[in-house]
Amino acid sequence: RMLVQLLLIGYVLAWLFGADNGLLILLVLAIMLIASSWIAMGTVKEHRWRLLGASLGSITIGGGVTLALITQVVLQMEPWYLPRYMIPLAGMVFANAMTAVSLAAERLYAELGHGLKWEEARLTAYQAAMIPVINSLFAVGLVSLPGMMTGQILSGVSPLIAARYQIMVMCMIFASAGISTAIFLTLSQRRTATAAQSG
């Protein structure tokens, strides 16, 4: 199954990279956002529909702002939707935002279920959601080399240039996770507080 999936996505990406159509890339980004928002709420399936809007809004804003900053300000892509860069970077941004939001939702409901006040549960949820990202920042270059940096080095890129790109990626991941989680916890306050009171 893994082999088939990777080969299939390889063909799809090859087709997308050859497409010079900004609307098509926007459609792909929209599909990625909807899918990541739905998957993120898998940790709280009984509340999935109630929180889906907050999940979609937080990943769209947090991930979208981060992606726009990286592609349009840092990399200054021409055209703005250059598929070879836009799609892989969007995948990294949305995937990490999705994971952080998912962890925040799960921990938030767990702490509310233990009787914590909403403000305390929110703080605990935010801290828990950021642990994987913070650990990866501490470990990068010491415990392991990230996949992107390794791939660039193997393809002949200078290690110094690869390191610069990896710094950009790590900052991008940290920003998207932090912003998306903060927005999610803000947008979901009324819904989760109501659920906690009714529970």
C-alpha positions as CSV (number, residue, x, y, z in Angstrom):
1,R,0.0,0.0,0.0
2,M,2.8,2.4,0.9
3,L,4.5,1.8,-2.5
4,V,1.3,2.4,-4.4
5,Q,0.5,5.6,-2.4
6,L,3.9,7.1,-2.9
7,L,4.0,6.3,-6.6
8,L,0.5,7.7,-7.1
9,I,1.4,11.0,-5.3
10,G,4.6,11.1,-7.3
11,Y,2.6,11.2,-10.5
12,V,0.1,13.7,-9.1
13,L,2.9,16.0,-8.0
14,A,4.6,15.7,-11.4
15,W,1.4,16.8,-13.1
16,L,0.8,19.7,-10.6
17,F,4.4,20.9,-10.9
18,G,3.9,21.2,-14.7
19,A,0.6,23.1,-14.3
20,D,0.8,26.8,-14.7
21,N,-2.5,27.6,-13.0
22,G,-2.9,29.6,-9.8
23,L,-6.6,28.6,-9.4
24,L,-5.6,24.9,-9.5
25,I,-3.0,25.4,-6.8
26,L,-5.5,27.3,-4.6
27,L,-7.9,24.3,-5.0
28,V,-5.2,21.9,-3.9
29,L,-4.5,24.1,-0.9
30,A,-8.2,24.3,0.0
31,I,-8.4,20.5,-0.1
32,M,-5.3,20.2,2.1
33,L,-6.9,22.6,4.6
34,I,-10.2,20.8,4.8
35,A,-8.5,17.4,5.1
36,S,-6.1,18.6,7.8
37,S,-8.9,20.3,9.8
38,W,-11.0,17.1,9.7
39,I,-8.2,14.8,10.6
40,A,-7.1,17.1,13.5
41,M,-10.4,16.6,15.2
42,G,-10.0,12.8,15.2
43,T,-8.8,13.0,18.8
44,V,-12.1,14.3,19.9
45,K,-14.5,12.5,17.5
46,E,-17.6,13.0,19.7
47,H,-17.0,16.8,19.4
48,R,-15.7,16.8,15.8
49,W,-18.6,18.6,14.1
50,R,-18.8,21.2,16.9
51,L,-15.1,22.0,16.7
52,L,-14.6,21.6,12.9
53,G,-15.1,25.3,12.2
54,A,-12.6,26.3,14.9
55,S,-10.1,23.7,13.5
56,L,-10.5,24.9,9.9
57,G,-10.3,28.6,10.9
58,S,-7.2,28.2,13.1
59,I,-5.2,26.1,10.5
60,T,-6.3,28.4,7.7
61,I,-5.2,31.6,9.5
62,G,-2.2,30.2,11.3
63,G,-0.9,28.1,8.5
64,G,-2.0,30.6,5.8
65,V,-0.2,33.5,7.3
66,T,3.0,31.5,7.9
67,L,2.9,30.1,4.3
68,A,2.3,33.5,2.8
69,L,5.2,35.0,4.8
70,I,7.6,32.3,3.8
71,T,6.7,32.1,0.1
72,Q,6.0,35.8,-0.7
73,V,8.4,37.6,1.7
74,V,11.3,35.2,2.4
75,L,11.4,33.3,-0.9
76,Q,9.7,35.9,-3.0
77,M,8.3,33.3,-5.4
78,E,7.5,34.1,-9.0
79,P,4.8,33.4,-9.8
80,W,3.3,33.5,-6.3
81,Y,1.9,30.0,-6.7
82,L,5.0,28.3,-8.0
83,P,3.9,24.6,-7.4
84,R,7.3,23.1,-6.9
85,Y,7.7,25.2,-3.7
86,M,4.1,26.0,-2.7
87,I,2.8,22.5,-2.4
88,P,5.6,20.9,-0.4
89,L,5.9,23.9,2.0
90,A,2.1,24.0,2.4
91,G,2.2,20.3,3.3
92,M,4.7,20.9,6.0
93,V,2.9,23.9,7.4
94,F,-0.6,22.4,7.4
95,A,0.6,19.0,8.7
96,N,2.4,20.5,11.7
97,A,-0.5,22.9,12.5
98,M,-2.9,19.9,12.2
99,T,-0.8,17.9,14.7
100,A,-0.6,20.8,17.2
101,V,-4.3,21.6,17.0
102,S,-5.2,17.9,17.4
103,L,-3.0,17.6,20.5
104,A,-4.5,20.8,21.9
105,A,-8.1,19.6,21.4
106,E,-7.4,16.2,23.0
107,R,-5.7,17.6,26.0
108,L,-8.2,20.4,26.5
109,Y,-11.1,18.0,26.8
110,A,-9.1,15.7,29.0
111,E,-8.2,18.4,31.4
112,L,-11.8,19.8,31.4
113,G,-13.0,16.2,32.2
114,H,-10.7,16.2,35.2
115,G,-12.4,19.3,36.6
116,L,-9.9,22.0,35.7
117,K,-11.1,25.5,35.0
118,W,-11.2,26.5,31.4
119,E,-8.2,28.9,31.7
120,E,-6.0,26.2,33.3
121,A,-7.1,23.6,30.8
122,R,-6.3,26.0,27.9
123,L,-2.8,26.7,29.2
124,T,-2.1,23.0,29.7
125,A,-3.5,22.2,26.3
126,Y,-1.3,24.8,24.6
127,Q,1.8,23.6,26.4
128,A,1.1,20.0,25.5
129,A,0.5,20.9,21.8
130,M,3.8,22.6,21.5
131,I,6.0,19.9,23.1
132,P,6.7,17.9,19.9
133,V,7.7,21.1,18.0
134,I,9.9,22.4,20.8
135,N,11.5,19.0,21.2
136,S,12.3,18.9,17.4
137,L,13.9,22.4,17.7
138,F,16.2,21.2,20.5
139,A,17.0,17.9,18.8
140,V,17.6,19.1,15.2
141,G,21.3,18.7,14.2
142,L,22.1,17.0,17.5
143,V,20.0,13.9,17.6
144,S,19.1,13.7,13.9
145,L,19.3,15.5,10.6
146,P,15.9,16.5,9.2
147,G,14.7,14.8,6.1
148,M,14.7,17.9,4.0
149,M,18.3,18.8,4.9
150,T,19.4,15.3,4.3
151,G,17.8,15.2,0.9
152,Q,19.4,18.4,-0.2
153,I,22.8,17.3,0.9
154,L,22.4,14.0,-1.0
155,S,21.4,15.9,-4.1
156,G,24.6,17.9,-4.0
157,V,23.5,21.1,-2.3
158,S,26.1,22.7,0.0
159,P,25.5,21.8,3.7
160,L,25.6,25.5,4.6
161,I,22.8,26.3,2.2
162,A,20.8,23.2,3.3
163,A,21.2,24.4,6.9
164,R,19.8,27.8,6.0
165,Y,16.7,26.3,4.4
166,Q,16.3,24.0,7.4
167,I,16.4,27.0,9.7
168,M,13.6,28.5,7.6
169,V,11.6,25.3,7.8
170,M,11.9,25.0,11.6
171,C,10.9,28.6,12.2
172,M,7.9,28.0,9.8
173,I,6.8,24.9,11.6
174,F,7.1,26.5,15.0
175,A,5.1,29.6,13.9
176,S,2.4,27.6,12.2
177,A,1.9,25.3,15.2
178,G,2.0,28.1,17.8
179,I,-0.3,30.5,15.9
180,S,-2.8,27.8,14.9
181,T,-3.0,26.4,18.4
182,A,-3.6,29.8,20.0
183,I,-6.3,30.6,17.5
184,F,-8.0,27.2,17.9
185,L,-8.1,27.5,21.7
186,T,-9.6,31.0,21.3
187,L,-12.2,30.1,18.8
188,S,-13.2,26.9,20.6
189,Q,-13.6,28.6,24.1
190,R,-17.4,28.9,24.0
191,R,-17.9,25.5,22.5
192,T,-15.6,23.7,25.0
193,A,-16.8,25.7,28.0
194,T,-20.4,24.8,27.2
195,A,-19.5,21.2,26.7
196,A,-17.7,21.1,30.0
197,Q,-20.6,22.6,31.9
198,S,-23.1,20.2,30.3
199,G,-20.8,17.3,31.0
